[in-house]
Amino acid sequence: MKMKFLPVAASVMALSLLTACGGENAKKGHTQPVAEAASMNNEDLYEVHHEGRIYVFDDRATYESFLAVGETTFRKVHIGEGPKGETIVFGLTSADKKKTSGIASIDMYEGKLAGAEPFYGEMRVEGRIYVFGSLKEMNSARTVGEVPLRYTDIGAGPKGETVVYALNSSNKKVKPTAMITMFKKMNGMK
């Protein structure tokens, strides 16, 4: 009969240890675990619309590998969940492949995680590269299908693509030099 109480005692002990750890974080003013706060990975997001699918990445190296090869090693697929019923393929890093939650690309795409400030986003659609300075503008472009306020630079992409810089009401009358510089840096251009 004593063996029946062993699992209950172990559970109570584990719960008290977890509560004690949470209490330390709360005393220091943390509302979430420190490791989770440091690893949000919400500074950038990359998206490629290709053959009726939307590929989404939160890691630049994985995105560049996809651009070179056309596939991702690790992925999470959401069939029919795109704005027009497209299949969404989230390209994962090897560190994310076993996770069931807490994947930045999925959380940002689904609106569960806000983009950082500053934010950098790229979306490749129909031979154009769209560049975004905020996740909100990127999400809006995906939903609407267009960037209403923009600066267009024809033939300025790494392979001669047209590059469209998403603007907003605060910067719509000036050339987005900071975004252009960032785009060139991210794509290894001078």
N, C-alpha and C positions, 0 to 999 in steps of 0.2 A: 504494500500500500504506500510506502514511502516514495516509491518510484513515480507515482502519479503526481506528486507535488513538486518534483524536480523541474519539469518544464515551466510550471507556474512561477517557481522561485527564480529561475533563470530569466524569465521574461520581466519580472518585477525589477530584478537587479539591472538588467540592460536598460529598461526604461528610466530608472533613477540615474544611471550614468549619462544617458542622453540628455535628460533634463538638467543635470548638473553642468554639462558642457554648454547647453543653450543658455543657462543662467550667466555664465561667464561672458558670453558674447553680448547678452543684453546689458550687463553691468558696464561694459565698455562702450555702449551706445550703438552696437551693431544690431541691425534688424534681420540680417541674413548671415549665413556662414561666410567667413572672410574669403575662403577659397572660391566660393561661388561668385562673389562680388568681383574678384580679380579676373575671372575667366569668362566674362560675358561675351566677348568676341563680337561686338556690335558696331565696330568702326567702319566696316565695309561690307558690301554685298554685290555679287556679280550674277548676271542673269543672261542666258542665251536662249533665244527662241529658234528652234531648229526642228524641221520635219514634224510639225504638229505637237511638239513637246516643249516644255519650258524647263530648262536646266538652271538650278539655283545653287550658288556656292557662297560660303562665308570665309573661304580660305583662298588666297591669291594663287598659291602654288597648285592647288587642285584645279582651279579655274584655268590656269595657263596649260596644265596638262590636258584638260578637256579640249581646249582650243587647238592643241597640237595633234591629239589623237582622235578626238571625236567621241570618246567614251570616258566613263569614270570607273575606277576600280571598285569603290564602295559607294553605294547609293541607297536612298530610301525613296520609294516610288508611291505617289498619290495619284491614282488613276482617275481622270475626269474632274479633278478639283481646280483646274485653271479657270480664269475669268470667262473663257469661251468653251469650257469643257475639255481643255487640253490636259494631258497627263503632265504632272509636275515631277521632275526627277531632282532630288536633292543630292548633290555630290558631297560625299562625306570624306573626312580625313580618317586615317586608321585609328586615331584616338576616339572619334565619334561613332565608329561603326557598330559598337555594342550598346550604345546608349539608346534608351527608349524615350528620353526627354532631355531638355537642356541643350538642344542643338540650335545654335544661334541662327542659322539660315532658315530653319523651319519656324522658329519662334518669331523672327522678324517678318517672314512672309505671312504668317498667320496673325500678326498684330499683337503677339504676346510679349514682344521685346521691342522697345523703342531703339532707334538708331542713336549712336553716340554723337557728340559734338566735339570735334568735327566728324563728318561722315563722308564717305566716298562710295559712290555706286556706279556700276556700268551695266548697261543693258544692250545686248546685240540683237537687233531685229531687222530682217530683210535688208541686209547689207549696210545698215547704219549702226553707229555706236552712240548710244545716249549716255551722257555723263550727268550724275546727280550729286548735289551737295547736301541732300537730306533724304532720309528714308521716306518721309511723307510724300515728297515730290515723286519719288520712284514708284511708290504704291499707287499714287494717283495716275501716273502715266500708264501703268499696267492695266488699271481698271478702265480708264477712258480710251486708251489706245493711242494717245497723242500727248505731246508736250506743248501746252498752249503758249507759254512764254519761253522763248529759246534764242540761242545764238548758234547759227549753223556755220560750220567750217567744212566746205566741200573738199573732199580728197585729202583730208588731214589725218586720217587714221593710219595705223601701221602698214596696212596693205592698200592704201588709197581709198578707204571707206570715208563716207561723210560722217562727221562727228557733230552731234547735236548736244549742246550744253543747256540743261534745264535751268531756267531762271525763275524768279518770283517777283512780286510787286516791288520789293526793296532793291533789286539789282537789275531790273529789266532794261534800263537805259545805259548801261555801261558794259564794256567788253569784259567777259569773265576771265581775266588774266590768271587769277589764282587757280581756277578750275582747269584752264588750259595747261598751265604749268604742271599741275598734279597729274592730269591725264598723260602728258608726255613722260613724266617721271615713272608712272605706274606701267607704262607700255614700252619703256626702254628707248624712248625717242629723245632727240636733242631739241 
